Amino acid sequence: MERYLRQTMIEGFGTQAQQRLLDSSALIIGLGGLGAPVATYLVSSGVGRIGLCDKDTVSLTNLQRQILYTENDLDLPKIQCAHKRLSALSSHTVFDLYPDGISDENADQIIAGYDIVLDCTDKFATRRLIDRTCTRLGKPWVHGCIDQFYGYLTVFNYRNKKHYADLHPDAESLADPAGRIIGTVGPVPGVIGSLQAIEAIKLLSGVGECLDGRLLMLDFATMTANNIEF
């Protein structure tokens, strides 16, 4: 427990909550701007088994915000580069790799093996797939989203049983325009991803209150926040 001393010394956390983290598992879907800080902090905080799911390769434009990668990783699979970096961070963490990404064909099989799912994607279709699968399997999932200077996050399918359609009633009609590129300032996904990791740690450790049925919205241009129920 020496490695996690700064967590176990927190009142109400202790070695029991840390042990729950060590015994837990989390699936991270998407290893980009959100997934990079999520993966880094879940591994360093002691989540025992981590699933990494992404089929993309590293491009030059990723390096402005995707902190797991370097110039030496260009054109290599993100999952390969992320696994190398994260393994060096924690030799006792168990990693499962899903280099083909998530799809209708494999979603149930992949998600069923984890305690929690973290949505770090940027596609509406993938979010709907995660929502359907987690609802069917009874798995909570942490959703994060960024755009320019804005970001928000929430927790779905936990005790309040809120779903993606509760936040987006028109979810089934939302589509990703061809060639859509989201502009953002580098630290924005870093902050939102870090907050997603905090929500996951609270859920897995049983310590604290999570954003269950609440949406945290952050405007980094004005540094203002809103917390609303939905």
Backbone as JSON, one array per atom type, in Angstrom:
{
  "sequence": "MERYLRQTMIEGFGTQAQQRLLDSSALIIGLGGLGAPVATYLVSSGVGRIGLCDKDTVSLTNLQRQILYTENDLDLPKIQCAHKRLSALSSHTVFDLYPDGISDENADQIIAGYDIVLDCTDKFATRRLIDRTCTRLGKPWVHGCIDQFYGYLTVFNYRNKKHYADLHPDAESLADPAGRIIGTVGPVPGVIGSLQAIEAIKLLSGVGECLDGRLLMLDFATMTANNIEF",
  "N": [[0.81, -1.21, 0.0], [2.16, 1.14, 0.14], [2.69, 2.52, -2.21], [0.27, 3.78, -2.77], [-0.13, 5.62, -0.77], [-0.82, 8.37, -0.55], [-3.47, 8.32, -1.23], [-4.68, 6.45, 0.52], [-4.39, 7.69, 2.93], [-6.38, 9.55, 3.05], [-9.19, 10.66, 4.77], [-11.85, 8.46, 5.27], [-11.29, 7.01, 3.03], [-8.85, 5.17, 2.92], [-7.28, 1.89, 3.37], [-9.15, -0.05, 2.7], [-10.86, 0.98, 0.67], [-8.9, 1.36, -1.23], [-8.16, -1.26, -1.73], [-10.47, -2.15, -2.93], [-10.3, -0.77, -5.34], [-8.01, -1.99, -6.42], [-9.02, -4.49, -6.87], [-10.79, -4.1, -8.88], [-12.18, -3.4, -12.21], [-11.91, -1.64, -15.32], [-13.12, -0.4, -18.39], [-11.84, 1.39, -21.04], [-12.94, 3.23, -23.63], [-11.74, 4.51, -26.43], [-8.82, 6.26, -26.94], [-7.89, 8.87, -27.04], [-7.86, 12.41, -26.69], [-9.43, 12.54, -24.34], [-9.31, 9.89, -23.37], [-6.58, 9.48, -22.86], [-5.74, 10.94, -20.4], [-7.61, 9.71, -18.71], [-6.88, 6.95, -18.77], [-4.24, 7.12, -17.81], [-4.55, 8.12, -15.16], [-6.28, 6.23, -13.98], [-4.74, 3.91, -14.06], [-2.48, 4.74, -12.53], [-3.72, 5.21, -10.13], [-4.43, 2.74, -9.21], [-6.36, 0.94, -10.22], [-7.14, -2.36, -10.87], [-7.43, -3.92, -13.26], [-7.39, -3.05, -16.61], [-9.1, -2.26, -19.55], [-8.24, -1.49, -22.82], [-9.43, 0.15, -25.59], [-9.35, 0.85, -28.87], [-9.0, 1.71, -32.29], [-7.51, 3.4, -33.82], [-4.68, 5.19, -35.28], [-1.7, 7.03, -34.34], [-1.53, 10.45, -35.07], [-0.03, 13.5, -36.31], [-1.52, 15.77, -35.54], [-2.7, 14.89, -33.23], [-0.92, 15.21, -31.15], [-1.07, 17.63, -29.88], [-2.82, 17.45, -27.77], [-3.15, 14.82, -26.85], [-1.84, 13.15, -24.49], [-0.48, 10.77, -24.1], [1.19, 10.14, -26.14], [4.07, 10.5, -28.37], [6.31, 12.17, -30.71], [7.7, 10.08, -31.79], [5.84, 8.12, -32.04], [4.24, 8.43, -34.24], [1.94, 7.4, -36.71], [1.75, 4.87, -35.67], [-0.22, 2.26, -34.05], [-2.52, 3.5, -31.7], [-3.27, 2.0, -29.47], [-1.16, 0.26, -29.06], [0.97, 2.02, -28.47], [-0.06, 3.34, -26.21], [-0.34, 1.19, -24.43], [2.33, 0.51, -24.02], [3.36, 2.8, -22.69], [1.7, 2.93, -20.42], [2.12, 0.47, -19.2], [4.71, 0.8, -18.33], [4.24, 2.57, -16.34], [2.9, 1.14, -14.37], [3.66, -1.92, -13.37], [2.2, -4.01, -12.33], [-0.41, -3.84, -13.13], [-3.09, -5.3, -14.9], [-3.63, -5.57, -18.32], [-6.01, -5.46, -20.93], [-6.29, -5.67, -24.39], [-7.95, -4.17, -27.12], [-7.73, -3.91, -30.2], [-9.36, -3.64, -32.43], [-11.37, -1.93, -31.89], [-14.72, -1.02, -30.77], [-17.83, -2.54, -31.56], [-21.1, -3.36, -32.95], [-21.01, -6.09, -33.09], [-19.13, -7.01, -31.2], [-19.56, -5.71, -28.78], [-21.13, -6.56, -26.5], [-19.69, -8.81, -25.57], [-17.21, -7.68, -24.91], [-17.77, -5.53, -23.04], [-19.1, -6.85, -20.99], [-17.2, -7.94, -19.29], [-16.28, -6.05, -17.44], [-16.29, -3.77, -14.62], [-17.0, -1.13, -14.93], [-17.51, 1.33, -17.49], [-15.78, 3.67, -19.49], [-16.55, 6.29, -21.49], [-14.8, 7.69, -23.92], [-14.98, 8.7, -26.41], [-15.77, 10.32, -29.58], [-18.01, 10.12, -31.12], [-21.41, 9.94, -32.02], [-22.78, 7.58, -32.67], [-21.24, 5.58, -31.47], [-21.52, 6.23, -28.79], [-24.26, 5.76, -28.44], [-24.27, 3.01, -28.84], [-22.69, 2.16, -26.66], [-24.39, 2.97, -24.59], [-26.72, 1.4, -25.03], [-25.66, -1.18, -24.69], [-24.53, -1.15, -22.09], [-26.84, -0.66, -20.61], [-28.28, -2.98, -21.09], [-26.59, -4.86, -19.92], [-26.33, -3.97, -17.36], [-24.31, -2.16, -16.52], [-22.56, 0.59, -15.17], [-21.63, 3.73, -16.71], [-19.26, 6.25, -17.57], [-19.52, 9.3, -19.02], [-17.93, 11.58, -21.16], [-17.44, 14.73, -22.8], [-16.19, 17.06, -25.18], [-15.72, 20.33, -26.66], [-14.27, 22.83, -28.36], [-13.83, 25.43, -26.17], [-15.33, 24.22, -24.26], [-16.68, 21.71, -22.04], [-18.19, 18.69, -20.8], [-19.47, 16.31, -18.39], [-20.89, 13.23, -17.14], [-22.6, 10.59, -15.34], [-23.96, 7.56, -16.35], [-26.58, 5.07, -16.12], [-26.39, 4.24, -13.45], [-27.27, 4.3, -10.05], [-29.55, 5.95, -10.27], [-30.36, 5.21, -12.74], [-30.23, 6.64, -15.16], [-30.12, 7.4, -18.64], [-28.5, 7.76, -21.87], [-30.34, 8.87, -23.64], [-31.93, 10.29, -21.91], [-30.48, 12.54, -21.44], [-30.07, 13.42, -24.01], [-32.72, 13.65, -25.75], [-33.15, 13.44, -28.46], [-31.37, 11.55, -29.3], [-31.25, 9.3, -31.04], [-31.44, 10.37, -33.53], [-29.21, 11.86, -33.9], [-26.29, 12.46, -35.73], [-22.98, 12.0, -37.02], [-21.44, 14.45, -38.85], [-19.92, 14.04, -42.06], [-16.43, 14.01, -42.14], [-16.18, 15.65, -39.92], [-14.46, 17.7, -37.65], [-13.39, 18.32, -34.42], [-12.61, 21.24, -32.83], [-10.38, 22.25, -30.23], [-8.85, 23.47, -27.23], [-5.76, 22.31, -26.02], [-5.53, 21.57, -23.11], [-8.23, 21.27, -22.37], [-9.61, 18.69, -22.97], [-7.91, 17.29, -21.32], [-8.56, 18.12, -18.71], [-11.31, 17.41, -18.55], [-11.11, 14.64, -19.01], [-9.59, 13.91, -16.76], [-11.45, 14.45, -14.77], [-13.38, 12.56, -15.44], [-11.94, 10.27, -14.72], [-11.82, 10.64, -11.95], [-14.55, 10.35, -11.31], [-14.88, 7.64, -11.98], [-13.12, 6.44, -10.14], [-14.39, 7.07, -7.73], [-16.78, 5.63, -8.03], [-15.83, 2.97, -8.22], [-14.41, 2.61, -5.87], [-16.24, 3.15, -3.94], [-16.38, 5.49, -2.52], [-17.42, 8.77, -1.84], [-19.67, 10.97, -3.73], [-21.07, 10.5, -6.9], [-21.61, 11.83, -10.26], [-24.37, 11.08, -10.75], [-27.03, 11.1, -12.71], [-26.7, 13.79, -12.9], [-25.37, 16.6, -14.6], [-22.28, 17.94, -15.21], [-21.16, 20.91, -16.37], [-18.68, 22.72, -18.02], [-17.23, 25.8, -18.78], [-14.45, 26.8, -20.11], [-13.49, 29.09, -21.2], [-14.55, 31.22, -19.82], [-14.17, 30.27, -17.35], [-16.27, 29.09, -15.79], [-18.82, 27.12, -14.18], [-21.52, 24.78, -14.31], [-23.89, 22.78, -12.68], [-26.26, 20.54, -13.29], [-29.38, 18.83, -12.9], [-30.83, 16.07, -14.65]],
  "CA": [[0.0, 0.0, 0.0], [2.99, 2.34, 0.18], [2.53, 3.23, -3.5], [-0.98, 4.54, -2.78], [-0.23, 6.26, 0.54], [-1.51, 9.66, -0.61], [-4.9, 8.05, -1.29], [-5.16, 5.73, 1.69], [-4.37, 8.59, 4.09], [-7.57, 10.39, 3.0], [-10.22, 10.21, 5.7], [-12.97, 7.83, 4.59], [-10.8, 6.2, 1.91], [-8.14, 4.1, 3.61], [-6.82, 0.7, 2.63], [-10.28, -0.84, 2.18], [-11.24, 1.55, -0.62], [-7.81, 1.08, -2.16], [-8.24, -2.67, -2.11], [-11.57, -2.26, -3.89], [-9.75, -0.34, -6.62], [-7.1, -3.02, -6.9], [-9.83, -5.64, -7.27], [-11.79, -3.65, -9.85], [-11.8, -3.36, -13.63], [-12.5, -0.53, -16.07], [-12.91, -0.42, -19.84], [-11.71, 2.73, -21.61], [-13.23, 3.19, -25.05], [-11.18, 5.72, -27.0], [-7.55, 6.6, -26.29], [-7.5, 10.18, -27.55], [-7.68, 13.49, -25.73], [-10.07, 12.16, -23.07], [-8.84, 8.58, -22.92], [-5.2, 9.51, -22.38], [-5.69, 11.19, -18.96], [-8.39, 8.69, -18.0], [-6.06, 5.76, -18.61], [-3.08, 7.42, -16.96], [-4.92, 8.25, -13.75], [-6.83, 4.98, -13.44], [-3.61, 3.02, -13.83], [-1.65, 5.22, -11.43], [-4.5, 5.17, -8.88], [-4.48, 1.38, -8.72], [-7.4, 0.04, -10.77], [-6.37, -3.58, -11.1], [-7.47, -4.41, -14.64], [-7.79, -1.97, -17.51], [-9.3, -2.59, -20.94], [-7.94, -0.39, -23.74], [-10.18, -0.13, -26.8], [-9.17, 1.9, -29.87], [-8.44, 1.16, -33.53], [-6.86, 4.47, -34.57], [-3.23, 5.38, -35.2], [-1.27, 8.35, -33.87], [-1.24, 11.43, -36.11], [0.67, 14.68, -35.81], [-2.45, 16.68, -34.88], [-3.04, 14.34, -31.91], [0.09, 15.51, -30.12], [-1.43, 18.88, -29.2], [-3.68, 17.21, -26.61], [-3.2, 13.41, -26.46], [-0.58, 13.18, -23.75], [0.17, 9.46, -24.03], [1.97, 9.87, -27.35], [5.18, 11.37, -28.72], [6.6, 12.2, -32.15], [8.19, 8.76, -32.19], [4.71, 7.21, -32.17], [3.43, 8.78, -35.4], [1.47, 6.33, -37.6], [1.64, 3.6, -34.96], [-1.52, 2.1, -33.39], [-2.6, 4.14, -30.39], [-3.38, 1.02, -28.41], [0.2, -0.25, -28.85], [1.76, 3.06, -27.81], [-0.63, 3.56, -24.88], [-0.01, 0.05, -23.59], [3.74, 0.61, -23.67], [3.53, 3.86, -21.7], [0.97, 2.62, -19.2], [2.79, -0.67, -18.56], [5.87, 1.33, -17.63], [3.74, 3.28, -15.16], [2.49, 0.18, -13.35], [3.97, -3.27, -13.86], [1.28, -5.03, -11.8], [-1.74, -3.68, -13.71], [-3.43, -6.22, -15.98], [-4.2, -4.85, -19.46], [-6.65, -6.17, -22.03], [-6.2, -4.79, -25.55], [-8.97, -4.38, -28.14], [-7.26, -3.07, -31.3], [-10.37, -3.49, -33.47], [-12.41, -1.02, -31.43], [-15.97, -1.62, -30.33], [-18.82, -2.6, -32.63], [-22.3, -4.11, -32.59], [-20.69, -7.52, -33.03], [-18.31, -7.41, -30.05], [-19.79, -4.86, -27.61], [-21.58, -7.33, -25.34], [-18.61, -9.66, -25.09], [-16.16, -6.86, -24.3], [-18.24, -4.75, -21.89], [-19.55, -7.75, -19.91], [-16.1, -8.32, -18.4], [-15.75, -4.93, -16.66], [-17.17, -3.17, -13.62], [-17.39, 0.21, -15.35], [-17.06, 1.73, -18.82], [-15.54, 5.09, -19.67], [-16.75, 6.71, -22.87], [-13.85, 8.74, -24.28], [-15.09, 8.76, -27.85], [-16.34, 11.56, -30.1], [-18.99, 9.75, -32.13], [-22.74, 9.69, -31.47], [-23.15, 6.17, -32.85], [-20.54, 4.79, -30.46], [-22.16, 6.51, -27.5], [-25.53, 5.03, -28.39], [-23.93, 1.59, -28.68], [-22.27, 1.98, -25.26], [-25.57, 3.12, -23.75], [-27.56, 0.21, -25.18], [-24.99, -2.36, -24.15], [-24.42, -1.01, -20.63], [-28.19, -0.82, -20.06], [-28.62, -4.4, -21.19], [-25.72, -5.64, -19.03], [-26.35, -3.41, -16.01], [-23.01, -1.58, -16.23], [-22.49, 2.05, -15.18], [-20.61, 4.28, -17.6], [-18.93, 7.65, -17.38], [-19.53, 9.96, -20.33], [-17.29, 12.88, -21.25], [-17.55, 15.34, -24.11], [-15.52, 18.36, -25.26], [-15.86, 21.07, -27.91], [-13.64, 24.14, -28.26], [-13.49, 25.74, -24.78], [-16.37, 23.66, -23.41], [-16.64, 20.28, -21.74], [-19.14, 18.25, -19.78], [-19.41, 14.89, -18.06], [-21.94, 12.71, -16.3], [-22.58, 9.13, -15.13], [-25.2, 6.93, -16.78], [-26.92, 3.69, -15.74], [-25.99, 3.91, -12.08], [-28.42, 4.1, -9.16], [-30.72, 6.64, -10.81], [-30.7, 4.56, -14.02], [-30.36, 7.59, -16.25], [-29.53, 6.92, -19.87], [-28.06, 8.79, -22.82], [-31.52, 9.53, -24.2], [-32.46, 11.23, -20.92], [-29.73, 13.77, -21.64], [-30.29, 13.8, -25.41], [-33.95, 12.98, -26.21], [-33.06, 13.2, -29.9], [-30.11, 10.79, -29.48], [-31.3, 8.37, -32.17], [-31.35, 11.11, -34.79], [-27.93, 12.56, -33.97], [-25.34, 11.81, -36.63], [-21.7, 12.7, -37.16], [-21.21, 14.91, -40.23], [-18.71, 13.51, -42.7], [-15.25, 14.87, -42.04], [-16.27, 16.56, -38.79], [-13.28, 17.82, -36.79], [-13.69, 19.12, -33.24], [-11.52, 22.09, -32.36], [-10.32, 22.4, -28.78], [-7.57, 23.83, -26.63], [-5.19, 21.08, -25.51], [-5.85, 21.17, -21.74], [-9.66, 21.03, -22.12], [-9.86, 17.26, -22.78], [-7.13, 16.82, -20.17], [-9.34, 18.37, -17.49], [-12.52, 16.57, -18.56], [-10.68, 13.25, -18.82], [-9.2, 13.74, -15.36], [-12.69, 14.39, -13.98], [-13.95, 11.23, -15.69], [-11.19, 9.32, -13.9], [-12.28, 10.82, -10.57], [-15.87, 9.72, -11.18], [-14.68, 6.19, -11.98], [-12.49, 6.06, -8.87], [-15.43, 7.12, -6.7], [-17.69, 4.51, -8.23], [-15.17, 1.69, -7.97], [-13.96, 2.54, -4.48], [-17.37, 3.34, -3.04], [-16.15, 6.7, -1.72], [-17.87, 10.0, -2.45], [-20.88, 11.01, -4.56], [-20.76, 10.69, -8.32], [-22.55, 12.62, -11.06], [-25.43, 10.15, -11.13], [-28.19, 11.9, -13.05], [-26.32, 15.2, -12.89], [-24.46, 16.98, -15.67], [-21.34, 19.01, -14.89], [-20.81, 21.64, -17.59], [-17.57, 23.64, -17.75], [-16.86, 26.74, -19.82], [-13.1, 27.17, -19.75], [-13.21, 30.44, -21.69], [-14.92, 32.14, -18.73], [-13.93, 29.51, -16.13], [-17.52, 28.95, -15.05], [-19.33, 25.75, -14.13], [-22.91, 24.55, -13.97], [-24.21, 21.4, -12.31], [-27.71, 20.47, -13.43], [-30.01, 17.51, -12.9], [-31.6, 15.79, -15.85]],
  "C": [[0.85, 1.27, 0.0], [2.84, 3.19, -1.08], [1.32, 4.17, -3.46], [-1.2, 5.3, -1.48], [-1.02, 7.55, 0.5], [-3.01, 9.5, -0.79], [-5.4, 7.42, 0.01], [-5.15, 6.6, 2.94], [-5.57, 9.53, 4.11], [-8.62, 9.8, 3.94], [-11.42, 9.65, 4.92], [-12.56, 6.97, 3.4], [-10.07, 4.98, 2.47], [-7.79, 2.91, 2.73], [-7.97, -0.13, 2.07], [-10.73, -0.34, 0.82], [-10.16, 1.28, -1.66], [-7.84, -0.36, -2.63], [-9.37, -2.89, -3.11], [-11.12, -1.81, -5.28], [-8.87, -1.42, -7.23], [-7.85, -4.25, -7.42], [-10.79, -5.32, -8.41], [-11.25, -3.65, -11.28], [-12.55, -2.23, -14.32], [-12.15, -0.66, -17.54], [-12.9, 1.02, -20.35], [-11.88, 2.62, -23.12], [-12.82, 4.53, -25.65], [-9.94, 6.15, -26.25], [-6.99, 7.91, -26.85], [-7.34, 11.2, -26.44], [-8.29, 13.21, -24.37], [-9.47, 10.87, -22.51], [-7.44, 8.58, -22.36], [-5.11, 9.85, -20.89], [-6.49, 10.19, -18.16], [-7.53, 7.47, -17.73], [-4.9, 6.0, -17.66], [-3.46, 7.44, -15.49], [-5.56, 6.99, -13.17], [-5.72, 3.97, -13.18], [-2.81, 3.46, -12.61], [-2.38, 5.17, -10.09], [-4.73, 3.76, -8.38], [-5.64, 0.53, -9.18], [-6.7, -1.2, -11.31], [-6.32, -4.08, -12.52], [-8.07, -3.34, -15.52], [-7.95, -2.53, -18.92], [-9.07, -1.36, -21.8], [-8.55, -0.72, -25.1], [-10.06, 1.05, -27.76], [-8.55, 1.28, -31.11], [-7.7, 2.2, -34.36], [-5.34, 4.43, -34.43], [-2.92, 6.81, -34.78], [-0.96, 9.24, -35.07], [-0.62, 12.68, -35.48], [-0.27, 15.62, -35.07], [-2.89, 16.18, -33.51], [-2.15, 14.89, -30.81], [-0.19, 16.8, -29.36], [-2.19, 18.63, -27.91], [-3.65, 15.77, -26.09], [-1.87, 13.03, -25.81], [0.11, 11.82, -23.59], [1.21, 9.26, -25.13], [3.06, 10.91, -27.59], [5.38, 11.36, -30.23], [7.12, 10.86, -32.66], [7.07, 7.76, -32.45], [3.88, 7.45, -33.43], [3.19, 7.57, -36.31], [1.41, 4.95, -36.95], [0.26, 3.49, -34.31], [-1.5, 2.74, -31.99], [-2.58, 3.11, -29.26], [-2.01, 0.43, -28.07], [1.04, 0.76, -28.07], [1.26, 3.31, -26.39], [-0.26, 2.43, -23.94], [1.44, 0.11, -23.13], [3.97, 1.63, -22.56], [2.89, 3.48, -20.37], [1.59, 1.43, -18.47], [4.02, -0.21, -17.79], [5.47, 2.06, -16.36], [3.39, 2.32, -14.03], [2.67, -1.24, -13.88], [2.98, -4.32, -13.37], [-0.15, -4.86, -12.31], [-1.92, -4.68, -14.85], [-4.11, -5.42, -17.09], [-4.82, -5.82, -20.45], [-6.69, -5.21, -23.22], [-7.26, -5.18, -26.6], [-8.66, -3.47, -29.33], [-8.27, -2.89, -32.43], [-11.47, -2.53, -33.08], [-13.65, -1.77, -30.98], [-17.01, -1.52, -31.44], [-20.05, -3.34, -32.12], [-21.99, -5.58, -32.37], [-19.95, -7.9, -31.75], [-18.63, -6.67, -28.75], [-20.19, -5.65, -26.36], [-20.44, -8.14, -24.73], [-17.54, -8.85, -24.38], [-16.64, -6.22, -22.99], [-18.61, -5.64, -20.71], [-18.45, -8.04, -18.9], [-15.6, -7.23, -17.48], [-16.79, -4.37, -15.69], [-17.74, -1.84, -14.09], [-16.82, 0.48, -16.74], [-16.85, 3.24, -18.84], [-15.6, 5.43, -21.14], [-15.85, 7.9, -23.15], [-13.83, 8.91, -25.79], [-15.62, 10.13, -28.28], [-17.39, 11.3, -31.17], [-20.32, 9.38, -31.48], [-23.11, 8.21, -31.56], [-22.5, 5.28, -31.8], [-21.15, 5.0, -29.09], [-23.49, 5.78, -27.37], [-25.29, 3.54, -28.19], [-23.52, 1.3, -27.23], [-23.49, 2.02, -24.34], [-26.46, 1.88, -23.82], [-26.94, -1.0, -24.49], [-24.9, -2.3, -22.63], [-25.79, -1.15, -19.96], [-28.56, -2.29, -20.02], [-27.84, -5.23, -20.16], [-25.68, -5.11, -17.6], [-25.02, -2.8, -15.59], [-23.09, -0.05, -16.2], [-21.42, 2.53, -16.15], [-20.49, 5.78, -17.42], [-18.74, 8.28, -18.76], [-18.86, 11.32, -20.25], [-17.37, 13.41, -22.66], [-16.87, 16.71, -24.09], [-15.79, 19.0, -26.62], [-15.32, 22.48, -27.67], [-13.23, 24.41, -26.8], [-14.47, 25.11, -23.78], [-16.12, 22.17, -23.13], [-17.73, 19.93, -20.75], [-18.95, 16.76, -19.53], [-20.56, 14.52, -17.15], [-21.76, 11.2, -16.16], [-23.95, 8.57, -15.5], [-25.32, 5.52, -16.18], [-26.36, 3.3, -14.38], [-27.26, 3.81, -11.23], [-29.69, 4.77, -9.67], [-31.17, 6.1, -12.16], [-31.0, 5.57, -15.13], [-29.59, 7.08, -17.46], [-29.2, 8.08, -20.81], [-29.24, 9.56, -23.4], [-32.18, 10.48, -23.2], [-31.75, 12.58, -21.03], [-29.97, 14.32, -23.04], [-31.54, 13.07, -25.92], [-33.94, 12.67, -27.71], [-31.85, 12.34, -30.26], [-30.12, 9.92, -30.73], [-31.16, 9.08, -33.51], [-30.02, 11.84, -34.95], [-26.95, 11.77, -34.84], [-24.08, 12.66, -36.73], [-21.52, 13.14, -38.61], [-19.91, 14.35, -40.79], [-17.57, 14.51, -42.59], [-15.26, 15.84, -40.88], [-14.99, 16.53, -37.96], [-13.63, 18.76, -35.64], [-12.46, 19.93, -32.86], [-11.54, 22.2, -30.85], [-8.93, 22.86, -28.38], [-7.04, 22.61, -25.89], [-5.58, 20.67, -24.1], [-7.31, 20.84, -21.48], [-9.98, 19.54, -22.0], [-9.05, 16.68, -21.62], [-7.89, 16.99, -18.87], [-10.57, 17.47, -17.45], [-12.17, 15.1, -18.36], [-10.27, 12.97, -17.39], [-10.43, 13.65, -14.47], [-13.43, 13.07, -14.22], [-13.25, 10.17, -14.83], [-11.6, 9.43, -12.44], [-13.63, 10.15, -10.35], [-15.74, 8.2, -11.13], [-14.09, 5.71, -10.67], [-13.52, 6.07, -7.74], [-16.38, 5.94, -6.82], [-17.06, 3.18, -7.82], [-14.75, 1.52, -6.52], [-15.1, 2.63, -3.49], [-17.24, 4.56, -2.15], [-16.63, 7.92, -2.49], [-19.16, 9.85, -3.26], [-20.51, 11.26, -6.0], [-21.85, 11.51, -9.01], [-23.65, 11.72, -11.63], [-26.7, 10.95, -11.42], [-27.95, 13.4, -12.98], [-25.28, 15.45, -13.98], [-23.6, 18.14, -15.19], [-20.87, 19.63, -16.19], [-19.76, 22.69, -17.25], [-17.29, 24.49, -18.99], [-15.48, 27.28, -19.45], [-12.71, 28.56, -20.26], [-13.51, 31.48, -20.61], [-14.65, 31.53, -17.36], [-15.15, 29.52, -15.21], [-18.03, 27.52, -15.15], [-20.8, 25.75, -13.77], [-23.11, 23.08, -13.69], [-25.71, 21.27, -12.31], [-28.17, 19.02, -13.4], [-30.78, 17.31, -14.2], [-32.4, 14.5, -15.68]]
}
